[in-house]
Amino acid sequence: MALSEGQMITYAVDEVIETIQNLTPMAERVSKYTPPGASMQRSGNTVWMPLEQEAPTQRGWDLTDKETDILELSVKVNMNEPDNDFFALRADDVRDERSYRRRIQASAKKLANNVEAEIARQAVEMGSLVVTSTGPIGNASTGWDFISEAESLMFARELNRGAGLSFFFNANDYRGAGRDLAGKDFYGRIQDDAYTKGVIQKQVAGFDDVLRSPKLPTLKASAATGVTVSGAQKFKPEAWRIDTDGNRENVDNRTATVAVSSGTGFKRGDKISFAGVKFLSQMAKNVLVQDATFSVVAVNGNNLTITPKPVALDDTSLTAEQRAYANVNTSLAAGAAINILNTDDAPTNVFWADDSIRLLSQPIPLDHDLFAGMKSQSFSVPGTGLNGVIAFQGDIDILGGKCRIALWYAATAVRPEAIGVGLANQDVATAITG
């Protein structure tokens, strides 16, 4: 029995929702936000989102004239263009409705793939925490060591992890790590999900979920060598700057621009550290043994834009409220060597605090009278925060029509300092030697 027009639309919506929901484990493990539509239209689809505040404290009875300011930092988030599948149908194409159904399912699979690939790309390019090993994952107990090093780094940095922690292996490293991790539940039982669902185990080395993903890209080796910092450089957290009219405007605090001896060979996504610059624990301000690591997000001549912004504890020019945001022990010294961490091409593994990547999505408003000639239905995908629409329009001239399935979203790394990349088979190991 042929489906009615309403049934065809309902089927398509249900199929898209179910397929996307089942194929987006990364989207389920990031934070979601649906910004107000009217304000987004007025702002050119840009929204400024506040970051977690840091508060300076002080001892004493008499604090006259010692009050500090509130310094609330922001991140700029832009909505991308909708992602679509747009195809034509003729009357003879729907004689076998299974063909129509298969195309709807294929559309949903591809759209889900694009969501996951975008989140993975953001994590790899913007993630600033770095874990490397000199050998493949899977030697002896390196599966456990690899994950536990990532977690211990996040723990020592005192990064907010209240939303949860997630780790995604690429296919090759998952195989190696699985031999070491599949039996690491509390009772020594091998987890069936390790092989049936791509889930090694919950609560491995402090991570709430350890999974695999085929969407993770390969990070190419950096071609930069022998590069140093050009001149001593310091950075401070900023809530605002003065614009050309003399008024305050927001500042995206995720990045800093560093002058270097040569920008040749650098690219977006390269992972680096600076000689003598160490991580701090965020609250206690203890200097950690680990070198502070950064991701290159842009190259402009001999200037590198890096994330996160290095705010030095020993910078005496900082106010008390600015020093509360210090994340490294010392500022960048003139002539300091820049160490390259991605020395060899490698498939990436990623890990993050679940609120460090934000997935913005808005409904596409087709309920206006202007669009009355279309058959359309909006939808939301539970658990992912994704919003989309399915629309059909017929054409009597050709006895056919068109179908468009669209998702409107953008993935943004709002806390790059809580996103990490794991790389095997590198020249230098962060802690694991084989």
N, C-alpha and C positions, 0 to 999 in steps of 0.2 A: 504494500500500500504506500503510495507516494506521500511524502511529507507536505503539509500545508506551508504557506509562507511563514506564518508565525512559528511553526515547529522547526523550520530550517534555521531561523535566526536563533531560537532558543537552543537548538542542538549545537550550533556553532559557538555560542557563548559558553555553554557548559563544557564543550570539548576544549576550548582555549583555556578556560580557567583551570580545569583539571590537569591538563598537560603542563602548563606553566608551573602550577603549584608543585607538581611531582619532579620537575627538572631544574629547580632553582635552590639548591641547598645553601649557596652563598648568600643569596638574597634573603633567606630566612635568618641568617646570622649576622645581619647588619641592622643599624637603626633605620627607622622609616620616618618620613615627614611629608605631610601634604600641606604645602603653603597655601594661604588664602589666594584665591584666583584673582580678585580685583586688584589687590596690592601688587601681585606679580605682574599683571598687565601694565600697571603704571610704572613699575621699576625695570621694565625690559627683561622680565623673567629672571631677575636677580634677587636673592635674599641674603641678608647678613645674619649669621647665626652666632650666638654667644658661646664662648668656650668656658670650661670650668674655671672658676676663679681661684686664685691663691691669695691667702691672707697673711700679712706679716703680724707677728705678735711681739709683745715687749713686756718686760717685768717692771715693777715699780708701783709705789703708792701715788706719787704725784706725777701725772702725765700731762701737765699743763703745756700747751703748745707742741705736743708730741703726736697729735692725731695724724693718721695717714689717710690718703685718698683711696677711693674705690677705683681699681683699675680692672675694667672688664674688657677682655680681648674678644675679637670677632674673627669669623671666617667668612669669606665670600663664596656663595654657592650659586651657580648658574644652571638653569634648566636647559637641557639639550633640546634638539628638534625631535619630534615623534619618530619612532621606529615603526616601519610599515611593511605589510605585504599587501600588494595591490594587484588584483588579477581580474581578467575578463571571463565571463561565462556566456555561452550561447545556449539556446533552448535545447539543442541536441547534446550538450555537455552534461545535462542533469537527467538524462534518461536512466542512467545507473547512478543512483544517489550515493553509492559507496565511493565513487570517484570524487564527488564533492566532499564527502566526509574525510577522505584521505588527504585532500588538499588542505582542509581546515586544520587537521592534525599536524601536517607538515609545516604549516604556517606557525602554529603555536610552538612547535619544537624549535624552529629557527629563531623566533622571537625570544624564547627562553634562553637559547644559546647566547644570544647577543647580550642579554642582561648579565649572565654569568661571566661572559668574556669581558664585559666592561668593568665589572667589579674586580675581576682578576687583574686586568690591566692597571687599574688605579692602585691596587695593592702593590704590584710589582714596581711600578714607576715611582710611587710616592712613599712606599714603605721605607723607613729609615733605620729600623733595627735590623742587624745583619748577623746571621749565624752561618758560618762556613766550616767545611771539613776538607781535609786534603785527600780523602779517599771516598769511595762510594758508600752510600747509606746501606747498612745491612751487615757490615763486618762486626763480628762479635756482638756487642750490645749497643752499637752506634745508633740504632733506631731510637732507643730510649734516651741516650745521651743527647741526640740532636734535638728532640722535643724538649727535654728537660732544660737544656741550655737556653732555649727560647723563653721558656716560662720563667726560669730563674732570673733572666735579664729583665723581664717585665716586672717581676716581683721586687728585685733590688732597686729598680728605678721608681718604685712606688707609683706605678701608673694605675689610674682608676680602672678597675676590672669588674665593677659591680654588674655590668650588663652581661658578663660572661666572656670566655676566651675560646677561640676556635683556631684549629690548625688544619690546613689543606695540603696534602702531598700531591705531587705529580705522579703519573702512573708508574714510572720506573722506581722512584725512591719509595713509593708505597709498597712495592713488592719486597724491597729489601727491608724496610722497616717492619713490615707485617710479620716477618719471621721472629722478630724480637718482641713485638708488641701484642700480637694476637692473643697470647696467653696471659696477659698481665691484668686480669681482673682480680678482685680481692681473693678469689678462691682457686686461682690457677687454672680456670677453665678457658678453653679456646673460644673465642667469640665467633659464632656463625656469621654475624653481620659483617665480619671482616672480608668475607668472600661473596656474600650474597647481596649486600647493600652498599659496599664501599665504605663501611664504617668500621674502623679498627676497634674502637672502644671508647666509652665515655669516661671522663676523669682519668686521662693518661697524663702523668707528670703535671697535674694542675690544670690542663686544658679540659674544658667541658665536653668538647667534641673533637675527634681526630678523624678526618675524612680524606677522600681523594677527589681530584677533579681533573677532567681532561681539558679544561679551559686555560690552564696555566701556561703562559708563554715562556719561551726560552730567553734568558737574559744574555745578550752577547757580551763578550769580553770587552772591557774598556781598552782603547788604544792609547790612552794617555800614559806618559812615563816622565819621571824626573821633574814633576811640577811642584812648585812651592807657592806659598802665600806672598803676595806683593804688598808689603807694608803691614804694620800692625792694624788690626781691625776689631772693632767692638760693635755690639748690637744691643738694642734694648727693646723690651716689649712696648708696644704703642697701642693705645685705645683709639687715637685719632691723629690726623695731621691737618694742617691748614691748607685749604684749597686755594685756587687762583683768585677767588673772591674774598679771601680772608676769613672764611668760615671753616668749621670743623667738618671733616669727612672720615668715614671709617677706614681702617687699615686691616688688610689681610695679614695676620701675624704668623702664617705658616712658613714663610720663606725669608731668606736674607740673600743679598748679592755680595759675593766675595771676589775681590780682585786677585788674580793668580798670574804666575809668570807666563803661562801659555794655556789657552783653552783648547788647543789642538788635541784631537783624539777623544775628547769628552762627548758624551751624549746623554739625553734624558734617560734616567733610570740607573745610571752608574752609581755605585756605592763607594763612599770614601770615608776616610778619617784624617784627622790632623795630628801631627806629632805633638805629644804632650797634653792633648785635650781629652779629658776623661768625663764620663757620665757622672751625674749626681743623683742621689736619691731625692725625689721631688720634695718631700716634706722635711726629712731630717737634714738634708743638704750634706750628707756624707759623700765623700769622694769615693767612687767605685773603682775597682781594678780594671774594668772594661774601658777600652777606648770609646769615646763618643763617635757614633757613626751617623752618616748623613746620606741623603739621596740627592743626586743632581736632577733638577727639574727643568732647567733651561741653560743654554750656553749662548752667550752673546760676546763674541770676540774673546777677550781674556777675562771675562767676567762670568762666574758660575752662580746661578741661582740655586740655592740648596734649601733643603728642608730637613729637620726643623730649624728655626732660627736659633743660633747658639747664643744664649744669654749667660755671661760669665759671672760666677759668684765673686771673683776677686776684682770686679769692675767697681771702683770706688765712686764713679760718677752716677751710679744707679741710686734711685730713691729706695726707701724701704719697701714700698709696694712693688716696685719693679724688680728688686732683688728676690722677692718671693717667687718669681717666675724663673729664677736661674736654673739652668739645666746642665751646665758644664762647669768645670772647675776654674778654667782660665780662658782668656780671650785668645784670638788667633794671633800668633806672633809673626813678625816679619821674617820671611825666609823659612817658616815652618814647612816641613815636608808634607805633601799630601799623599796618603797611602791609598792605593787602589785595591778594593776588596773583590770585585768581580773580575778576576784575572783570566778566567777561561769561560768559554760558552757553556752554559748549563741550564737545564730545565729548572724552573723555579718551584719552590715550595713557599707558601705564605701562611702567616699567622697574624692574628689581631685581637684586640679587645673589641667586643661586638658593637660598641658604640663609636668606634674610631672611623668607620665608613658610614656615610649617611646616604640612603637611597631616597631621593626626592621624586615624587610622582604626583601628577595632577589629573583629575578627570578632564576629558576633552568635551567641552560643552556643546553638544549637538542638539540640545532640547529647545533651542531658539527657533522662532517661527521662520527664520531665514532658511532653515534646513528642513522645512516641512516636506519637501519632495523626496527625501531619502527615508528608507527604512533603516533605522539604526537602534542600537542598544549599547549603553555604557556598561562597564563591568569593573569590578575590583577583584584582585586575586588575593584571597586570605593568606595571611602569614608573610606576605612579601611586600605589602604596601604599594603594589603596582596597580595603576589604573589604565584603562584602555577603552576602546570602542570598536564595534563591528558595524559596518554600514554597507547597505546594498542600494543600487540604483539601476532601474531598468531603462531600456532604450527600444522603443517600438520600431525604429527604423531597421534595426539589425536583428530583432527578436533575441536580444541578449541583454546583458547587464554587466555590472562591475561590482566587485566586492573588495572592501578595504578593511584590514584588521590593523589596528594601531595601538602601540603602547607609548606613553609619554612619561619619560623618566630621565634622571641623571644620577650617576653615582659620584660621590665626592669624598675624598680622604680628608675629613675634618680634623683628625688627630694623627698626623703622620708619625709622630713619636711613639704611637701605640700600635703601629703596623710594622710587621717584619717580613724579611725575605730570607729563606734558607737555601744555600747553594752548596752542593757537593762537588768534589773533585776540583778544588781551587788550590792555588799555589800556597796560600796561607790560611791556616785554620784559626778561627776565633778562640776555640778551646779544644776542639776534637782534632786529634792528630792522625786519625786513620779510620 
